Amino acid sequence: EYGDRIGDILTGQAKRFDRGDMIVELGRTEGVIPRREQSRAEHYNPGDRIRAVLVHVERLGKGPQLIISRASELLVKKLFEMEVPEIYDGTVSIVSVARDAGERSKVAGRSRDRDVDPVGACVGRKGTRVQAVIRELRGEKIDIVQYDDDVSQYVRNALNPATINRVAVRDYENREIEVIVSEDQLSLAIGKKGQNVRLASKLTGWRLDIKSEAEKKAEVEAEMERMARASRELSRLPGVEAAVVALLLDAGFRS
């Protein structure tokens, strides 16, 4: 009955707790919200109504067990699908969700219709749609950002509300990006306990290295000093001409 309903939101009643796991009465059967799938910001008592997303059907020896979640990114995605008609009809889609359950989520949306703004559609008039999701998640903060095929722009959007000066792809293969911000934006870009950069990194799928302008300047100056020192060192070698020194430096040799 539930095998092909992964991702559905189920409504039930908190029944009891078993070693930290919450057993939920779902009518004809029970579901389990393991401790790892519970939101830190929430507390339920037996008898409380609860909505959770079905993430897994475990086929155990004693019979199948429904694993449901209040902490999954899927719950955020499904709640937006319920609140935003443009997602339901396929005009807007949620590309990615990154979440610290109970604290903050980042949601990236894109639109198939140029006249429909995905962020505006998810926020709703006067914030009504996003507020409905926030209420269901017990006050969890939600940042909605626009997905962009250009990874640099997508990273800028994902690090909202910080203002980004420059973004440079450092390594395509390992998906590493360097982000430069002004001094007064550094703590905002990183976020409390690194939350903003961690969620932005999870949302985009790229490792983000955030530096202030001063840090970047010091790094460039140190590298130039290393290059100059290496150039002098290599030039002293017998039979090594300037053109060869330049090639060695380009290839990354510093001694």
Protein Blocks (a to p, Z undefined) as FASTA:
>chain_A
ZZmmghiacddddfbdcehiacddehjaccdddfklpcfkbccdehiacddddfbdcddf
kopaddddfkbmklmmmmmmmmmmklmnomaccfbdcddehiaccdddddfbfklcfklm
mnogghlmmmmmmmmnnopacddddddfblklmmmmmmpcbdcfbdcdfblklopadddd
dfklmmmmnogghlmmmmmmmmnopacddddfklmmmmmmmmmmmmmmmmmmmmmpghia
fklmmmmmmnopaZZ
